[in-house]
Amino acid sequence: MDKVLQLKKNLTQLAILDATFEVFGSESHQYQFKPCKSSKDIQVFESRYNITLPSEYRNFLLEIGNGGAGPGYGLSGLSGIESEDVIPEKLYPENYEILSKPFPFTKAWNDLDLIVKNNTDLVTNNNDYFDDKFIQGTLTITNYGCGIYAMLIVTGEQSGKIWIDDRTNDNGIYPACLSFCHAFHDINPDDSYPNSNNEEQPLSFYDWYEDWLNRSLEQIRQSSET
């Protein structure tokens, strides 16, 4: 079955089964989606920021919706001319050109020296740890809460993959791999924490989204059996 059709089928099933919004974050989106974007809409967005959206995400925007039901508190979308939800929250408008620069990482990253400097240099308000250069080439597509964001990589060799910005909690930037999904997409997302290592690979947009769907469906099925 076509991947988009399979996602639609599972989304419909989840929305029916989870009528009381038991899945984490589902009260925020209630399994609804904003209207799909047209190819022209997407081209305008890509032209404005000099990027090319990965094919899986592009197809999702065209055929399923422009933000809505999804991991965390739901998927962000391409909003309007003045403000795009997917533009990283920490990114200053004058630095939008870095969206087209290559994403800098291929394995989990953190810098303890920058963390110490950021946490102790309060007088000068040093924010080197949160420098925009660390999230260049990304779009923020999900807010998991507690300062944890899922990013879709749109440039470089990681294009199309999902990475996590967890710098707010001093955990750096790391791939959205299976161990992360196990921690954040399972029944009790706050009861465990990702233990990513450099050997685990980031999931593609479809695989990441499908992981959330499958785990959510399993949660509701288990709940109905008790």
Secondary structure, 3 states (H helix, E strand, C coil): CCHHHHHHHHHHHHHHHCCCCCCCCHHHHCCCECCCCCHHHHHHHHHHHCCCCCHHHHHHHHHCCCCECCCCCCECCCCCCCCCCCCCCCCCHHHHHHHHCCCCCCCCECCHHHHHHHHHCCCCCCCHHHCHHHHCCEEEEEEEECCEEEEEECCCCCCCEEEEECHHHCCCEEECCHHHHHHHCCCCCCCCCCCCCCCCCCCEHHHHHHHHHHHHHHHHHHHHHC
